[in-house]
Amino acid sequence: MASVIKKVVPMLDRILIQRAEVKTSTAGGILLPEDSVPKEMQGVVVAVGPGARNPVGSGHLPVAVKEGDRVLLPKYGGTKVDMDDKREYVLFRESDILAKLE
């Protein structure tokens, strides 16, 4: 995963998230078609930008999440980022993230 982080460095308040993998089979071993499986609405933060610019002074406003945090994502939105590995990465603004999971 370290090589992936070096390739994409989010700008400002953007956050790179790896979506949780969707189960494509049932407990009994039946394979489900990809069209019938909903997108997973959880993910893990992979990289974080420095934060939005401070409108009052200099510097940046801190971001509320850090690398490794589990977050709840909206069903739609974000920018899909293709990497060398087969995992699904999405770039969101900080304000688009619904919740931080503990």
C-alpha positions in Angstrom: 0.0 0.0 0.0 3.0 2.3 0.5 3.6 2.5 -3.2 0.0 3.6 -3.8 0.2 6.5 -1.4 3.3 7.8 -3.1 1.4 8.0 -6.4 -1.5 10.1 -5.2 -1.2 13.0 -2.8 -4.6 14.7 -2.2 -4.8 18.5 -2.4 -6.4 20.8 0.2 -9.4 19.1 1.9 -9.6 16.0 -0.3 -9.3 12.5 1.1 -8.3 9.3 -0.7 -10.4 6.4 0.5 -10.2 2.7 -0.2 -13.7 1.3 -0.4 -14.4 -1.8 1.6 -14.6 -4.9 -0.6 -18.1 -6.1 -1.4 -19.1 -9.7 -0.7 -19.8 -11.4 -4.0 -21.0 -14.7 -2.7 -23.5 -15.9 -0.1 -22.7 -17.9 3.0 -23.7 -21.0 1.1 -21.2 -20.3 -1.7 -23.6 -18.9 -4.3 -21.9 -16.3 -6.5 -23.8 -13.1 -6.9 -23.6 -11.0 -10.2 -21.9 -7.6 -9.7 -25.0 -5.7 -10.9 -27.1 -7.1 -8.0 -24.5 -6.3 -5.3 -24.8 -2.7 -3.8 -21.7 -0.5 -3.4 -20.1 -0.8 0.0 -20.7 2.5 1.9 -17.6 2.1 4.2 -14.0 2.6 3.5 -10.5 3.2 5.0 -8.7 6.5 4.7 -5.5 6.0 2.7 -4.2 9.5 2.3 -5.2 13.0 3.5 -4.6 16.5 2.1 -3.3 19.3 4.3 -6.8 20.8 4.7 -8.8 23.7 3.3 -7.1 27.1 3.2 -7.8 29.3 6.2 -9.9 32.3 5.0 -8.9 34.5 7.9 -5.2 33.9 8.2 -2.4 31.9 6.7 -2.1 28.2 6.7 -4.7 25.4 6.4 -7.7 24.3 8.5 -7.0 20.8 9.9 -8.8 17.7 8.5 -11.0 15.7 10.9 -9.8 12.3 9.8 -6.4 10.7 9.5 -4.9 7.8 7.7 -6.3 4.4 8.8 -9.6 5.8 10.0 -12.8 3.9 8.9 -15.4 6.2 7.5 -19.0 6.1 6.2 -19.4 7.2 2.6 -22.3 8.5 0.6 -23.8 6.0 -1.9 -22.9 8.3 -4.9 -20.2 10.8 -5.4 -16.5 11.0 -5.2 -13.9 10.6 -8.0 -12.8 7.1 -8.8 -9.0 6.7 -8.9 -7.5 3.8 -10.8 -4.3 2.3 -9.3 -2.0 -0.6 -10.3 -3.6 -2.9 -7.7 -7.2 -4.2 -8.2 -8.7 -2.3 -5.2 -11.3 0.5 -5.6 -10.1 4.0 -4.5 -12.2 7.1 -4.4 -11.3 10.7 -3.8 -13.8 12.7 -1.6 -13.9 16.2 -0.1 -13.9 16.2 3.6 -17.4 17.7 3.7 -18.7 14.7 1.6 -17.8 12.1 4.3 -20.8 11.2 6.4 -19.3 9.9 9.6 -16.1 8.5 11.2 -16.6 4.9 12.4 -15.0 3.7 15.7 
